């Protein structure tokens, strides 16, 4: 099928491509805030398909706007589907224009779906003796398969012919419509027959025949061999008309009137001038550059020779890359020489586990120039594995190079590699770039920052995934068990792609000195500091955790009884459906909000409001909180204690939170509640070992101080400089009373205003928080802005600047892009405006604590590690484990280091606390 004179007629389900690209790939936007990810994904899939099959005849078919004949038959058809998001809708027209500019025949036929046009053309092609390939992810298309028609799923690169259809669905293509008619389809809202599932459908179809046959021979169902067959006829007897309606809805039309035939659908030369303009506007930089370099680069006839279009097949081609497996001493020496003399090299480890504490080193890969890399296997131990170089001796030879500060290294998520190599007493020094962090600093909201996503985004290249070589699920192999030929290519590709990403990201960052500074002076050195914090870990009192679990379980049981008594019946408190029934049907509580499907919401926000007036919502909230604490902490943490260290080791992620804040997982130490007794009791189980104390150092009101600095408001700045209680001071200004006469309620209201404004709270939000009328809340806010006009000016200027630039910046130059700052949808635009106001404060606070960690980490490197360890970072707080005799001295030094940042107009204040556990110290 791949030879030019035997190429298939290709029909592309453009609508399927579009939705899969939008939902399955990282979101992309250009600098104007326009979503571009779906366009990019569809074009990439089209180019890959053309490269693979090199067709002469091809069409890309999209659904038309408006209703189809199926909506006339059944008004509820596809009613379950949510409305198309604005950011997807705006990509359709430019995508159609690009497809046409590529020279690909484009079909959009009103009144029918893309499936019907494809079915009609496939039938015509079959009758003309043409081999047809339909590219789609839609299972309904299996009904079109025959000896001349096959399906291909471009996401998995799998073909579906007649035997494959039978294997996948349990019936042949001729019964697929009947299969769908019986089972129904939730996605398209085809009703089907209630109670019919996969097994019963295939048993009925194979045992009796299609839908008409089944209803004509209902008495034969009892003799079939599937569970419940004896009574099944009675269950489905009354649904014959529904089954036949479903059959009609599921049937792809094969007779759509068309002005064109398969023979007419020839690929034409690309309109490269239009493509250059499109790719420039959409900021697809690599494709744009390729077109400028070679005028016919996008002509389908030449796509197969364009080297930049590396799919999995092309990256593994010997013609495009040179990957070596190091198995001899001579090869090793050659690479040691290369690494020693390289201006910069990429390094990547392969291990047995994603958990850095449990991972064992299996091999290391290197790349010194693009498209050339090597893999050094060390511990592949499957039966028949080739002999590998001695583990300890080989690491000893690598150690001086990896630790040499003057030899520059790059990696992807190098903190993981640093943690793993630390188990073998090796440090990675001389780190000049981390591609994950470089992508994150360049644009934190562009999508995921893992290597596979970055390769797609910046190199337009697909990589071999781990599942491709290791398998999935319980049968997945660990890296040491993988055949060396496959493992070597995968590992070498990791290093090669990392080096190529390093070069590309350097180019993209080159015009932004402030971003380079954030990357080089904050994020890259912080990774090493975080690795040390992760390795230190934290002690927990396992017995205390188990006691808490028991007490939470007892309280949960008590709550259950109370709720059942209030409700007058027993029901499952964890069942949303049963809770909805009790609250809104039986007890007739007011419905405050609905889910997207129209059911009454039982979200935390709703329960919180209902809890003010009704007992069950309050109890349910407490029950949910205790359940979450048990599942997340008290039951889980004791199982996460590392057997070697006796401590719990979290992972800190630098490239997740879009504002620059760190996040913590496995376990998440940043979400333990502090405002309720249950949450605080968990913090009591984070303990210091004998002879040590826990010390917590926390920035006081850091975001409000940053607000004062950013706004330049004299009133706020003076209040902080004088060391006044900022909430009391705000209350005195807003309510026009002397400072000493401010009441507790007035201070509480001022605090809500201060923090509310940071997060862009509206008068409506403030009124709900303070439980006051909206006009009164608006009056408070107006008074606030009268007293602090600099804050209002900052907000207005920030919104305007964000709308113009598409991003905001922290004090230190970190950027947050706001793709929806100019969105037509008012709610989304307002959300982006709130983020524009808050992000500079939250991002600056993140930068400040990161820089503080670096100063503290540098100071710690000169102290005795037995006397002090930095063990946690939680938002604006650093937590330490300090020998009792050194507590006063070290606390004083840490406070000084954390307060040393002098870029703000007003001083930073750090409050230190100490105790035998984290709760006492906070």
N, C-alpha and C positions, 0 to 999 in steps of 0.2 A: 504493500500500500504506500510505501514511501518513495518509490521511483516516480520520476516526473511523468512518464507516459502511463503510469498506472495509479496516479494519485486519485483519491476519492473525491466525490462531490461533498463539500463540507457545509453543513447547516449549523450555525451557531445560535443558541438560545441566549440572545443578548440580555433579555430581562433577568434570566437566571444568573448570568455573569454579573450583572449590575448589583443585584441584591447580595450575592455571595461576596463580591469585592467590598461592598459597603459594610457588611456585618462581620466579615471574616478577616479583614486586614486592618492594620493600625490606621487611625484617622489621620489624614494629611490636610493641611491648609496652606495656601500661599500667603504672602505678606499682606495681602489685601483682606484676609479673613475668609476667603472663599474656600469651601471644602473641595478637595481635589482627589481624595483617596480612592473613591470608586472609579473615577476616570482612569487614574493611574493603574489600578488593579485590572480593569477590563482590557485596557490596551496591552498591558503586559501579558495577559493570558492569550489575547489574540495573536500577538507576535510569536509567542511560544508555540502556539498551535500551527501557525503558518510555517515556522521554522521546522517543526517536526514532520509535516506532511507535504509541504511545498505544493499546494493545490493550484489548479487553473480555474476551477469553478467553485464559488463559495458565496454564501450570503449570511449576513448578520441580521437577525430578526428580533425586533422589540415589540412589546405590547403597545397598543395605541392608548391615548387618553380616553376616558369615558367608559360607558357600560358596554357589555357584550351580550350576545344572544342568551348566554347562560343566566345573566341577571334577570332577563325577561322570564325565563323558565322558573327560576328560583331566586327571589329577591334577596334571600339571606346568603347567597353564594359569596364566599370570601368575606363575609361580614365580620369574622373574627380578627381579620388583619387590621392592625392599627394604621392610622393615616400615615402616608409617606412623610418622613421627616423633611423639613425645609432644606437641610444640608445635603440630602440625597436628590431632591427634586431639582435643585439648581444645577446639578451636574449632568442632567439628562441631555439638554440641548447641546452643550459643548461636546459631550461624548458623541452624539449622533454626527456632529459636524466633523469631528476628528476621524471617525470611522469612514465617513465618505471621503475625506481628504486622503486617507490611506489607500483609496482606490478599491475599497471593499463594497460590494453591492449591499445596500441597506434597505430593509423592508419594514414598514410600519402600516398595518392594515386595520382600518377602523371596524368595529363591530365584532371582531374575533380576537382570540389571544394569539400570542406568538406561537404557542404549541400547534394551533390549527394551521397556521401558514406553513410551519415546518412539516407537519403531517402531510399536507397536500403536496408540497414539493418532494418529500421523500417518496410518496406513492408514485408521482409522475416519473421520478428518477428510476425507481425500481422497474416500472413498466418499460422504461427505455433501456433497461439492462445496465444501468449505472450503479457502481458501488457507492453507497452513501454513508457518511459518518456524521452523526448528530452530536454536537458538543453541548452538554447540559448537565445540570445536577438534579434535574427534576425526575423523580421516580415514575411519574405518569407516562413519560416517553417510552418506557419499556414496552408498551403496547405496540409501538411502531417497529420493533426489532423483527427482522426476518433474515433470510440468507443473503439479502443485498443491503440491509440496513443494520448498522451497529451504533452503539452509543459510546462516547468517551467522557469521562469525568476529569476535567483538566486539573482540578485541585488535588486529586489522588493519582492522576495519570493511569486510570484503570479503564479497560475496554469492557463492554457488555455486549455479548452476542446471544444467540438463542440458548445454548447450554448455560451460560452465566445467568441469564434471566431466571431459568428454572432453578438454578442453584440458590439464587438470592431470594426469590419470592415463593418458591415451592410449586409454582405453576409456570407454564410456558407463556410466551407473549400473547397468544391467542386468547388467554383467560385473564389477562391483567385488568381489563376493564371490569370484568365480573368481580375480580378480587377487590378492586377499589370500591365497587358498588356495594359489596357486602361489608367491608371493613370501614368504609367512609374515610374521610380525610379531614382532620382537625384544622390543618393549615388553610385549606380551601373551603372549609365548612360544608363539605359534602356529608350529609347525615349518615349514610350507610344504614346498616341494620343493627339495632341495639343488641349487645351481647356477643357479637361476632368478633373474634380476634384472629390473630395469625393462624393458629393451629386449626381452629374450627373452619375458617375460610378455605384453607388449602385442602382440608379433609372433604368438605362439601364439594369443592370444584373438581378434585381428582376422583372422588367417589361417585359423583352423580353427573356433573357438568356445569354449564353456565347458569346464570340467575333464572332464566326462563325454565330450564330443565329442573332446577331445584324446587321451584314453586309448583311445578307440574307433578313432582314426585316426592312430596313432603313425607309420605309414609315410609320412604326408603331410608330416611335420615337415621332412624333408630338403629339400623344395622351397621352404621359406620363406626369405626374405631377411634373415637375421640371422647374426651371426658364430657359427660353430660349429654351425649348423643341421644339417649332414650327420650328425653323430654325437650330436645332442642326444637323440634318441629313446632311445638306449642308456643315456644318463645318467639319464633320469628314469623309465625303464620300471619299475623295482622300487619306485617310491615312490607308486604309485597309491592305496594305502590311506591313506598319510600325507596325500596331497593331499585325499582325501575327508574325512578327519578334520579337516583344516585348514578345509575348506569349511564343515563343520558348526560349528566353533568360531567362524568369522568371520561366520556368518549371524545377523543380528539377528532375534529372534522378532517376529512380527507378530500373535500370538494370545494374549498374556498375559491371563489372566482378570482383569478390573478391575471395581471397584464403581462406576466413574464413566465418563462419556463426555465427549468434547470440549465438548459444549454445557453440561455441568455446571460446567466449570472457569472460573467467572466470578471476576474480581478483586473483592474485597470492600473496604469502607472500612478504613483502617489503624487499628490499636489504638495510638493515639499515646501514651497513658499508659504502656503497656508499652515502647514504643520509647524514650520519655524515660528510663525506668529502665535499659534496656539500654545506651543511648549514654552515659549518665552513668557506669555501671559500667565500660564499655570505654574511656571517656575519648575518645570521638569528639566533641570539643568543639564543632566547628562545627555538626554535625548536631543535637547536643543543643540548642544555642542556637536553631537554626532552629525546632525543635519548640516551644520555650518561647515564641518570638516569634509563631509562627503555628500554631495547633492542628492544621491539616490539611496542613501542609507536606509530609508524607510520604505522603499519600494519592496513589496512582498517578494519579488524575485530575488532580491539581494539580502533579505533578512537572514537567510540561512548562512550567509558568510560574514555577517556582522559580529565581530568578536565580542563586543560588549554585551551581547544577548546571551549571557551564561545561565541556562537552566541547569537543573541537576545534571542532565546529560552532558552539557557543554563544559561545566566545571570539572567533570571527571574525565574529560577527554585528554588524552596524552598530548594532543596538538596544542592545547591551550595552557596547560600547567606542567610543571616539572616537580613532582613530589618524590621524595626519597625516603626509604626506610633504613634507619641506621642499625646495622646488625654486626658490623666488624669494627675492630679497634682503629683501622685505617680510616673508615668512614667517620667514626667519632672524632678522630684527630682533625680530619679535614673540616668538620663543622665547628670544632672548638676554635680552630684558627679563624674561620669565617666570623664567628661570633665575637672573637676578641678584637678583630680589626673593623667590624661593622660600625658605621656611624650610628646605627640604630637597628635593633632587631625586635621582632614580636616573639613573645613566649606564651605558651599555654600548657596547662597540665591536664592530664586525663586521669580520672580517679574511679574509685568503686562506689562513691556515694556523694550526693549533693550536700549532705551535712558535713561541714568542714571539720567538725570534731571527730567524726567517724570515718571520714574519707581516707583511703589508702592510695598512695601514688601508684599508678600503673604505667605511665609514660609521659614524656614531655615533647612538645613540638616547637619548632622554630621557623622563622622566615626572615631572611635578610634583604630580599628584594621581592617585588610583586610577582605573583604567579610561580614562585619557586619557594619550596619549603621542605622540611624534613620532619619525620617523626622518629623519636627515640623510644622504642618499647623497652620496658624494664621488668614488667611482671604479668605478661599474658601467660596464663597457666592452664589453658584448656588442653585436652588430650591432643597431642600431635603439634602443639605450638612450636615454632622455630626456636632454636637456641638464641637467647638474648644476652647482652653484655652484663657483667656482674653488677648487681644493684648498688651496693655501697661504694665500690671503687669508681663507678661511673658518676654517681652523685658527687663524690669527692672531687672529681675533675671539673664538674660543672660549677661547684660552689664558688670558687674564686671569681668566675665570670659573672654569675648572678649577683654576687655581693659587691662587685666593683662599681662604685659610684660614678666612675667616668665612662662606663659603657652604658649607653642609653637603651632603655627597654620600653616597649609598649605592650599593652595587653587589653583584654576585654574582661571587665569585672576582676581586676587583678587582686582585689582584697581576698577573694576566695583562694587564688593561687598562693598568696602570701601566707594565709592561714595553713593551707595544706603543707607547704614546704617548711613552715616553722616546726612541724612535727619531726622533721629530719634535720633540724638545726641549720636551716638555710634561710637567709633573708634575701628578698629581692630589693636591691638598692638601685639607684640611678633610674627610677621610673620617670619617664618624660611625658607619657600620655596613657590614658585609659579611655578606650573608644566609647565605652558605655557612658562614662562621665562627660566626655567631650560632646557626645550627642545630647545628653541631658542639659548641659550648660548652653549649648547652641539653641535648643528649643525643647523645653521640658514637656510641652503639650503635644508634640508632633506624633506621639504614639509610644509603643514599647521601645525599650532601649537594649533588648537582648540582641545577640549577634545576628540571628537569622532575620529579625525585623530590620536591623540596620543595613544588612546586605541588600535587602529588597529596596529600602528607602534611598540609600545613598549610592549604591553600586548597580541597582537594577539587576541583581543577581540572586538566584535561588541557591540555597546551600543544602547539603545533605543533612537531614535531621537525624537526631539520635535514634528515634524510632525506626528510621529507615534501615539502620544497621543492627539495632538491638532488639527490635520487636516491641510489642506493647503488653501492658497488663502484667498479670502474675508470671507470665513466661518471659518477660523482658530480661535480657542478659545484662550482667554488669560488664564494665568495659574490659576487664581482664579475661572475660569469657568469649569476647568477640574475635572472629577470624582476623588475623593480622592484616591481610590485604585490605579488608574493608575498614578496619580500625585505623590503619596508617593513613589512608586517603582522607578519612573524616578528620583525623587529628591535624594532619598537615594543612588541610583546608582551613581549619580554625585559625591557625597561625597566619596563613596567607591572607585570608579575608580581613583579619585584624590589622595587618600591616597596610592593606589597601584602604581600609576605613580610616586608619590613622592619617594617611596622606590626604584623603579626600576631606576629612573633617578639619584638618589643619588649614586647607585652602579656604573652607567655608568660614572658619573663625578668624582668618588672617586680617580681615577688615574691622575687627571688633576688639580693640585692646582691652576694654573693660571685661569682656567675656573671657579673654585669654587669661587675664589676671585672676578672675574667679576660679577658673579651672586650675591654673598652675599654683596659685598661692593658697587656695582653700580646699577644693575638692580632691585633687590628687594626693597632697600630703595627708589630708584627713583620712583617706582610705587606710593608710598604714596605722594611724592612731586608733581608728575604729577596730582594726584587726586585733590590736593589743587589748582593747576593752573586751572584745568578744572572747578572746582566749582566757582573760582573767575570770570571766563568769561571776556568778553571785551564789552565795549559799542560801538555801531555803531550809526551814525547819519542816521536815517531811511529816513528823508526827502532828505538828500544829496544823498543817494543811489537811491532814486526814480528819482531825477533830473538827475543823471548820466544815469540811464536806459533810460530815455526819450532822452537824448542827443545822446546816443549810437544808439538808434532806428532811430533817424533822420539821423545820419551819415551813418548808414547801408542802409537807403533808397537812400541817395545820391550816395553811392557806386554802388548800384544796377543799378541806372540810367546810371552812367558812364560806367559800364561794358556792359550794353545793347547797349549803343551807340557805344562803341568800337567793340562789336561783330556784330553789325548790326542786331540784333534780340533779342527778349525777351526769356529768359530761366530761369530755377530755379538754382540760385547760389549754393544751398545746394545739388543739385543732382550731384553726381560724374559722372554718365553716361552722363548727358547733358553737363557737363563741359568738359569731355573728347572729346565729339563730337565737341564742339566749338574750343577748343585749338588745338587739333591734326588733326581733319578732315577738319574743315572749315578754320582755320587760319594756319594750317600746321606748328605749333610750333614743335621744335625738341623733340622727345621722349627720355627722359634721363634715364628712368627706367620703368620696367613693373611690374604689379602685378603678384602674383603666377598663376593667370589664363590667363596671357598673354596680359592683357589690359594695355594701357599707364597709368602710375601712376600719381596721382595728390596729392601726399603726400606733407607735409610741406617742406621737404628737396628739393623735385623737384621744387615746386613753388618758393622757396627761390632762387634757381639758375636761373630759368626762369625770375624771377622778375628783375634781373640785366639788362635784355635786352627788356622785354615786359611789357606793362602796365597792362593787365588783371590779370596775376598771382600776381602782387604786390597788386592790389585792392582786389583780392580774399583772399589773406593772411590777409589783414586788416579786411575784412568782417568776416572771420572766427574768428579772434581774438576778435572782438567786440561781435559776437554771443556767443562765449564761456564766455566772461566776464559777459554778461547779464544773461545767463542761470545758471552760476555757482555762481555769486556773487550779482550783483545789483538787479536782480529779486528775488533771492532766500534768501539772508541774512535777509531782513526785515521780512520774514515769519518765520525765525528761532529764532527770539528774544524770550527768555523765558518769559512767562507771570508773573512769580513770581519775577524774578530778573531784568527784563528789559535788559538783556545782551544776547550775543551769546556765547554758550558754545561748544567748539570743543571737539573731543576725540583724545588723543595722543596714538599712538600704538607703543609699544616697540618691538613687535615680527613680524614685516612685512618686513622692509628694511633689506636685508641680511648683509649689512656692519655694522649694529649697529645704524644707524641713526633713529631718531624718524620720524613717519609719522603722518599726521593729517587728520581727516575726519569729515564730517558732522558738520561744513563745513571744507574744506581743507584750512587752513590759510597759508600753506607753498608754494603755487603755484601762488600767486598773482604776476603778472609780475612787475618788477621794472625798466626794461629797456625802457618802452614806457610810454608815457604820460597818456594813458587810464588806465594802471595798477596802475600808481602812484596816479591817481585821486581817485581810490578805496581805497587806503591806507589813503587818507585824510579823509575818512568817518569813520575810526577807531579813536574814539575821547576819550579825558579824560573828566570826569565830572567836573562841576564847582569847582574851588579851587584846581584842580589837574593838573598835567602835565603827558604826556607820555614820558618815558625815554627808549631809546633803547641802549643796550650795545652789541657791535659786535666785535668778534675776527677779527683782521686784518691779512689777508693773512695766515690764520692758516695752510692750507694744504701745502703751500710752505715752511713754517717754519718746518713742520713735515718732509717734503722731505729733508730739509737740515740736520735735526737730524738723520733720518734713513740712509741717504747716507754717513753721516760723512764727506761730502765734505768741505774742509777748505775754499775754495773761497766763497761758499754760506753762511757758518756759519759766516765768518768774515763780510760779507756784512750785514747780519741781526744784528750782535752784534754792528756794527758801526751805525746802524739805517739808512742805506742807502735806497734809493728808489730801491727796488730789481729789478724792470723791467729795470730801467735806468742802474743799475749796470750790469745786464746781457747784455744789449745792448752794453755797453762799452767794455765788455769782448769779445762778439761775433763779433762785428764789428771793434774791435781794435781801438777805438777812446777814447780820454779823456772823463771822466764822464760829464764834463760841456759842451761838444760839441755834446752830444747825441741828435739826432733830434726826433721830435714827432713820425715820421714814424718808426724810429729805435726802439724807446721804445715800440710802438705798436707791432712790429714784435717780440721783445723779450718777451713781455707779452704773445703773442700767443704761443711762444715756451715753456715758463715756465709752463703755464697751460695745454698746449697740452701734455707735457711729463707726467704730473700727470695722465692724462687719457689715456696714451699709444698711443697718436696720431702718425701716420706714416708720412713720408715725403709727401705722396700723400695728406693726410688730411691737413697738414700744407700748402701745396701749394694751396689747394682750399680755405682755410681760408684767406690766405694773397693775393690770386689772383696772384700768381707768378708761374713760371715754376717749375716742380717737381725737376729738378736737382739743382735749386737754393735753394729750401726748404731743400733738402738733405744736401747742403753745409752749410746752417745755423745750421742744427742739428749736423753735424760733428764738426763744430767750437764750438758749445755749449759743446759737450762732451770732446773736447780738453781742454777747459777752466775749465770744472767741471767734471773731470774724476771720482770722487766719485759717481756721479749720474749714469753714465754708469755702473760702477762696481755694484752699488746697484741693478740696473735693471737686469743685467745678473745673479747675485747671487740669486735674488728673483725668477726669472724664473726657475732656476735650482733647488732651494730648494722646490718650489711649485710642480715641476714635481716629485720630490722624495717623499715628504711628503703627497702631495694631499691637502695641505692647506697653508695659510699664516696667520700671526699673527699681531695684533696691538702692540704698545709699552706696553700696559697693559695686554697682553695675550689673548685678544679676538681672536677667530679663524674664518676664512672664508674658508670653504671647496670649492674646485674647481673640480667638477666631470669631467669636460672635459679638464683638463690640459694636459692629455695624449691622447686625442681623435685622432682617425685616420683622421677625417675630419679637414683639415688644417684651415679653417675659424673658426671653433669652438674652436680649440686649441689656435689660435691667440687671440680670444676673451677672453678665460680663462687666457692667459698670460697677457693681458691688465688689466684684473680684478685683477690679482695677484699683479701687480705693484701699482694699484690705491687703492685697498682695505685697505692696512695697513695705508695709509694716511687718507682716508675717515673714516675708523673705529677708528683710533686714535683721529681724530677730534671729532667724535661722543662721544667717551669716555671722552674727555676733557670737552666738554660742559655739559655732564651728571654729571660729578663730580663737575663742577662749580655750576650747579643747586642745587646739594645736599648741598654744602657749603652755598650757598645763602639761601636755604630753611631753613637750620638750624639757620642761623642768623635771618631770618625773624620771626622765632618762638619766638624770644625774643623781637620783636618790636611790637608796637601798630598796629594791623591789619587795623585800620582806616587810618593810615598814608601811608601805602605802600602795594601794591599787585603785585605779579608776575603774569602777565596775558597771556603771549605767549612765546613760544619757536619756532623760525623759523631758521632752519639750524644752523648757527654759532652765532645766535643773541638771546638775552633774552630781553623781553619787559616788562616794569613795569608801574604801575600807582602810582604816588607819589604826596603827598600833597606838594603844592608849597613851603611852608616854610621849608620843609625838603629836597628839591630837591638836593641842593649842597652837603649836608652832606651824604645823602644816595647814590647818584651817585658815590661819592668818595669811599665809603665803598664797593659798588658792584664791581667797577672797580678793587679794591684791591683783593677782594675775587676771581674774575674770573681770575686774573693774577697770583694767588698764586700757581698754578701748577708748580712744579719744576723738573719734570721728563725729560724734554727736555734739549738739549745742549744749546738752545738759548731761550731768554725770549719770553713770549707771550705778545702781545699788545692788549688791549681792547680800542675801541673808543666809547665814549658815546655821544649821542645826545638827545635833548629834544624838546618838542613842544606841541601844543594843540592837535595834531593828530600824527598818526604813520608816515606819510610821512615826516612831519617836523622833527621828532625825528631821522629818519633813516640816 
